[in-house]
């Protein structure tokens, strides 16, 4: 009898899957309660702008093709955003739980011994966890990426390629990952799937060309990220040195252990059992990290050195750590299981230890909210000039209706130049001209 497919092992895996699902549901309930009670958010600017684009895309359809907002993200959030920012945040949490579940399914497909730990390692990443209380693109990118992995590892290569092709329209780094992900399809000699990696680009290029930009190359020409960044540059090791906030201490240790494992166990030729894992997990994760490290070091591609970007590939790092967790000197023994469980708990609890939860509102945000609330109650006419993206969320006004709101100032030296009598300015010392 083949033990791998024995009824006993199948029953064990079924019970394990039910346990993982129940634990993820419990996490979602607890995190949802905590996040909905959180007056603050980790990101103070971009999260509200992404929300606004999705919220008002129904009224301004061109926003569905906004390059900075990212079309796939906007389409997914357009409906939840109608319920307000709290509803949009809740949708992010749902995507995070879905991503964690499929991370577990991918770990099973890769026959990782401690597959059950993968979703909780993912949720234990501080930077990933805290972004479940936002409307940022990183968590959506992670979901699309892990869905593509699952399809690719279940022999649905064409479907996986179609999903992967959407990545550049969730975050621009998708263009960096597509050539790396294509290596798996090339190794399988599935040439139709390789071609399908370009389907997202073709679809959105045609859509933008025909209905908005009237330029077949708008994806490149309307790229919001300049080659040379206005944010300056920094250390090549910036992201790795931020490991406590990105991965946490125990997670970081497991990643180091996994790199040693892959370096010592992986061997060519193509029949090596680690080939799919290396091509679909390890290489994309490392290429993504190296790309952002170099971009920040050289001051390129609009990089601001934001550590949050690593959350986009956190499922890959979680899978690498899961592989390490299953390969101690005592694999399969009771002691090994206890150690693995203890380390998983330490990883999973890390965000709850380092963040003040529920997240308190920052003083700056409280001031902006108070000013915007005063304006909402006292003034109904005139245009409100502002820069902080939190303003229209509190005002509940159409961000993109110039008769209601106007973000930025055309002339920083004379910011009042285009204003009219009766207009109002909500000025802040963070974003506004000094």
C-alpha positions in Angstrom: 0.0 0.0 0.0 1.2 3.5 -0.8 1.4 5.2 2.6 1.3 8.6 1.0 -2.3 7.9 -0.2 -3.4 5.8 2.7 -6.9 6.4 4.1 -5.4 7.1 7.5 -3.1 9.8 6.1 -5.9 11.3 4.1 -8.1 11.5 7.3 -5.2 13.1 9.2 -4.7 15.7 6.4 -8.5 16.4 6.4 -8.5 17.0 10.1 -5.5 19.2 9.8 -7.1 21.3 7.1 -10.3 21.7 9.1 -8.2 22.8 12.1 -6.3 25.4 10.0 -9.6 26.7 8.5 -11.1 27.0 12.0 -7.9 28.8 13.3 -7.9 31.2 10.4 -11.6 31.9 10.9 -10.9 32.7 14.6 -8.0 34.9 13.6 -10.3 36.8 11.2 -12.9 37.4 13.9 -10.4 38.6 16.5 -8.5 40.8 14.0 -11.7 42.2 12.5 -12.9 43.2 15.9 -9.5 44.8 16.8 -9.1 46.6 13.4 -12.7 48.0 13.5 -11.9 49.4 16.9 -8.7 50.9 15.6 -9.0 54.7 15.1 -5.6 54.8 13.5 -3.9 53.2 10.6 -0.3 52.3 9.7 -0.4 54.2 6.4 -1.7 57.8 6.6 -1.6 58.8 3.0 -1.7 56.2 0.2 -4.3 54.0 1.9 -6.9 56.7 1.7 -6.0 57.6 -1.9 -6.4 54.0 -3.0 -9.7 53.9 -1.2 -10.9 57.1 -2.8 -10.0 55.9 -6.3 -12.0 52.7 -5.7 -14.8 54.5 -4.0 -15.5 57.0 -6.8 -14.6 54.8 -9.8 -18.3 54.1 -10.4 -18.9 57.9 -10.9 -15.6 58.4 -12.8 -15.0 55.2 -14.8 -11.6 56.4 -16.1 -10.4 55.7 -12.5 -10.7 52.0 -13.2 -7.7 52.4 -15.5 -5.8 54.8 -13.2 -2.2 53.6 -13.4 -1.2 54.7 -9.9 -4.4 53.2 -8.4 -3.9 49.9 -10.3 -6.8 48.6 -12.3 -7.1 45.1 -10.7 -7.0 46.5 -7.2 -9.6 49.2 -8.1 -11.9 46.6 -9.6 -11.7 44.4 -6.5 -12.3 47.2 -4.1 -14.9 49.2 -6.0 -17.8 47.5 -4.4 -16.6 47.1 -0.8 -15.5 50.8 -0.9 -19.1 51.9 -1.4 -19.6 50.9 2.3 -17.0 53.4 3.4 -13.4 53.0 4.6 -14.3 50.6 7.4 -15.9 48.2 4.9 -12.9 48.5 2.6 -10.6 47.6 5.5 -12.7 44.6 6.3 -12.4 43.4 2.7 -8.6 43.7 3.1 -8.7 41.4 6.1 -10.8 38.9 4.1 -8.2 38.9 1.3 -5.5 38.3 4.0 -7.3 35.3 5.4 -7.9 33.9 1.9 -4.2 34.4 1.1 -3.2 32.6 4.3 -5.5 29.6 3.4 -4.0 29.3 -0.1 -0.5 29.6 1.3 -1.4 26.5 3.4 -2.7 24.8 0.3 0.5 25.6 -1.6 2.6 24.2 1.3 0.6 21.0 1.0 1.2 20.7 -2.7 4.9 21.2 -2.0 4.7 18.4 0.6 6.1 20.5 3.4 6.1 18.6 6.7 4.8 21.5 8.7 2.4 22.8 6.1 -0.1 23.9 8.8 2.4 26.5 10.1 2.7 28.4 6.8 -0.5 30.6 7.1 0.3 31.5 10.7 3.9 32.4 9.8 2.5 34.7 7.1 0.1 36.4 9.5 2.9 36.7 12.0 4.9 39.0 9.7 4.5 42.5 11.4 4.5 44.4 8.1 2.0 42.0 6.5 -0.3 41.9 9.6 -0.5 45.6 10.0 -1.4 46.2 6.4 -4.5 44.1 6.9 -5.8 47.2 8.6 -5.5 49.3 5.5 -6.5 49.5 1.8 -3.0 49.1 0.4 -2.1 47.2 -2.7 0.5 44.9 -1.1 -2.0 42.5 0.4 -4.0 42.2 -2.9 -0.7 41.5 -4.7 0.1 38.7 -2.2 -3.3 37.2 -2.8 -3.1 37.2 -6.6 0.5 35.8 -6.4 -0.5 32.9 -4.1 -3.6 32.0 -6.2 -1.3 31.8 -9.3 1.1 29.6 -7.4 -1.7 27.3 -6.3 -3.1 26.9 -9.8 0.4 26.3 -11.2 1.2 23.6 -8.7 -2.1 21.8 -9.3 -1.3 21.4 -13.0 -3.5 24.2 -14.1 -0.6 26.1 -15.8 -2.7 28.1 -18.2 -5.0 29.3 -15.5 -2.0 30.1 -13.3 -0.4 32.1 -16.0 -3.6 34.1 -16.5 -3.6 35.0 -12.8 0.1 35.8 -12.8 -0.5 38.1 -15.8 -2.6 40.4 -13.6 0.2 41.1 -11.1 1.6 44.2 -12.9 -1.9 45.7 -12.6 -2.0 45.2 -8.9 1.6 46.5 -8.3 4.2 47.6 -10.9 6.7 45.1 -9.5 4.6 42.4 -11.2 6.7 43.2 -14.4 9.8 42.2 -12.4 8.3 38.9 -11.3 6.8 37.7 -14.6 10.1 36.8 -16.2 11.1 34.8 -13.1 7.7 33.0 -12.8 8.0 32.2 -16.5 11.0 29.9 -15.7 8.6 27.3 -14.2 6.4 27.3 -17.3 9.4 27.0 -19.5 10.7 24.1 -17.5 7.4 22.4 -18.1 7.6 23.3 -21.8 4.1 24.7 -21.7 4.5 27.3 -24.3 0.8 28.4 -24.4 1.0 29.2 -20.7 4.2 31.2 -21.3 2.4 33.3 -23.9 -0.6 33.7 -21.5 1.7 35.6 -19.0 1.3 38.5 -21.4 -2.5 38.3 -21.5 -3.0 40.9 -18.7 -0.8 43.4 -20.4 -2.6 42.9 -23.8 -6.0 43.2 -22.2 -5.4 46.3 -20.2 -3.4 47.9 -23.0 -6.3 47.5 -25.4 -8.8 48.6 -22.8 -6.9 51.8 -22.0 -6.2 52.5 -25.7 -9.8 52.2 -26.8 -11.6 53.8 -23.9 -9.4 56.3 -22.1 -5.7 57.0 -23.0 -6.0 56.5 -26.8 -2.4 55.2 -26.7 -1.6 51.6 -27.2 1.5 52.0 -25.1 -0.1 53.8 -22.2 1.0 51.2 -19.7 4.6 52.4 -20.2 4.0 56.0 -21.1 1.7 56.7 -18.2 3.9 55.0 -15.7 3.6 57.1 -12.5 7.1 56.1 -11.3 10.0 58.1 -12.7 13.3 56.4 -13.4 15.1 58.6 -10.9 13.3 58.8 -7.6 12.5 62.1 -5.9 12.8 60.4 -2.5 16.6 60.1 -2.6 18.4 56.9 -1.8 19.7 54.8 1.1 21.5 51.8 2.2 21.7 48.6 0.1 20.8 46.6 3.1 17.9 48.8 4.2 15.2 46.2 3.9 17.2 43.4 5.4 18.3 45.7 8.3 14.6 46.4 8.9 14.0 42.7 9.5 12.4 43.2 12.9 9.5 45.2 11.4 9.3 43.2 8.2 9.6 39.6 9.3 10.2 39.7 13.1 13.1 37.9 14.9 12.0 34.3 14.8 10.7 34.5 11.2 14.0 36.0 10.2 15.9 33.1 11.8 13.8 30.6 9.9 14.4 32.4 6.7 18.2 32.2 7.2 17.8 28.5 8.1 15.8 28.0 4.9 18.5 29.6 2.7 21.1 27.2 4.1 18.7 24.3 3.4 18.1 25.3 -0.2 21.8 25.9 -0.8 22.8 22.5 0.6 19.9 20.3 -0.7 19.1 21.7 -4.1 20.8 20.0 -7.0 20.3 20.1 -10.8 19.1 18.4 -13.0 15.5 19.3 -13.6 14.2 16.2 -11.8 15.2 17.6 -8.4 12.2 17.6 -6.1 12.9 21.2 -5.1 12.8 22.5 -8.6 9.2 23.9 -8.5 9.8 25.4 -5.0 13.0 27.1 -6.2 11.5 28.5 -9.4 8.1 29.5 -7.9 9.0 30.5 -4.4 12.7 31.1 -3.6 13.8 32.9 -6.8 10.8 35.3 -7.0 11.1 36.2 -3.3 14.8 36.9 -3.6 14.5 38.8 -6.9 11.7 41.0 -5.5 13.8 41.8 -2.4 17.0 42.5 -4.4 15.0 44.7 -6.8 13.7 46.9 -4.1 17.1 47.0 -2.3 18.9 48.1 -5.4 16.2 50.6 -6.4 16.4 52.3 -3.0 20.2 52.1 -3.0 20.5 53.8 -6.4 17.4 56.1 -6.0 15.5 54.6 -9.0 12.0 53.7 -10.0 10.3 56.1 -7.5 11.6 54.1 -4.6 11.0 55.7 -1.2 12.6 52.9 0.8 9.1 51.9 2.2 9.5 48.6 3.9 5.8 47.9 3.4 6.5 46.8 -0.2 7.9 43.5 1.1 4.4 42.5 2.3 3.6 41.8 -1.4 5.7 38.6 -1.5 5.3 37.7 2.2 3.5 34.4 1.3 6.7 33.3 -0.5 8.9 34.1 2.5 6.4 32.3 4.8 6.6 29.2 2.6 10.4 29.3 2.8 10.2 29.6 6.6 7.7 26.7 6.7 10.2 24.5 4.7 12.9 25.3 7.3 10.6 24.5 10.2 10.0 21.0 8.9 13.7 20.1 8.6 15.2 20.1 12.1 17.5 17.3 13.1 14.5 15.5 14.6 11.9 15.7 11.8 8.7 13.8 12.4 9.4 13.2 16.0 7.2 14.4 18.9 10.0 16.8 20.1 10.3 18.3 16.6 6.6 18.9 16.4 6.5 20.6 19.8 9.4 22.8 18.8 7.8 23.7 15.5 4.5 24.5 17.2 6.3 26.7 19.7 8.2 28.6 17.1 5.0 29.1 15.0 3.2 30.5 18.0 6.1 32.9 18.6 6.0 34.1 15.0 2.2 34.5 15.0 2.2 36.5 18.2 4.9 38.9 17.1 2.6 41.6 15.7 0.4 41.5 18.8 3.5 42.1 20.9 5.1 45.0 19.0 2.0 47.0 17.9 -0.4 48.9 20.2 -3.7 47.3 19.4 -6.3 48.6 18.7 -4.2 51.1 16.7 -4.6 54.6 18.3 -5.2 57.7 16.1 -2.2 59.9 15.6 -2.2 63.5 16.8 -1.8 64.7 13.3 -4.7 62.6 12.0 -6.9 63.7 14.9 -6.3 67.3 14.0 -7.1 66.8 10.3 -10.2 64.8 11.2 -11.4 67.6 13.6 -10.8 70.3 10.9 -12.5 68.3 8.2 -15.5 67.5 10.5 -15.9 71.2 11.3 -15.9 72.0 7.5 -18.4 69.2 6.8 -20.8 70.6 9.4 -20.4 74.3 8.8 -19.7 74.8 5.1 -21.6 73.3 2.1 -20.6 75.7 -0.6 -17.2 76.5 -2.2 -14.3 74.3 -3.0 -12.2 72.8 -0.3 -8.4 72.9 -1.0 -6.3 70.3 0.7 -3.5 67.8 0.2 -3.8 65.2 3.0 -5.9 62.3 1.4 -7.6 61.7 4.7 -9.6 64.9 4.3 -12.1 63.7 1.7 -12.7 60.5 3.7 -13.9 62.5 6.7 -15.8 65.0 4.4 -17.3 62.1 2.5 -17.1 64.1 -0.7 -16.2 63.1 -4.2 -12.4 63.3 -4.3 -12.4 63.8 -8.0 -15.1 66.4 -8.4 -13.2 69.7 -8.8 -16.3 71.8 -7.8 -16.2 70.1 -4.3 -12.5 69.3 -3.7 -9.2 70.3 -5.1 -6.0 68.4 -4.0 -2.6 70.1 -4.4 -1.7 73.6 -5.4 -0.7 74.5 -8.9 1.8 77.1 -7.8 3.7 76.2 -4.5 5.0 79.8 -4.2 1.5 81.3 -4.7 -0.9 78.5 -3.6 -3.8 80.9 -3.5 -3.5 81.8 -7.2 -6.4 79.7 -8.5 -8.7 80.1 -5.5 -12.0 82.0 -5.5 -13.8 83.9 -2.9 -15.6 81.4 -0.6 -13.1 78.6 -1.1 -11.6 77.0 2.0 -8.1 75.6 2.7 -7.4 72.8 5.0 -3.7 73.3 5.6 -1.4 70.8 7.2 2.3 70.9 8.0 3.0 67.4 6.6 2.0 67.5 3.0 1.3 71.1 2.2 3.8 73.7 0.8 5.9 75.3 3.5 
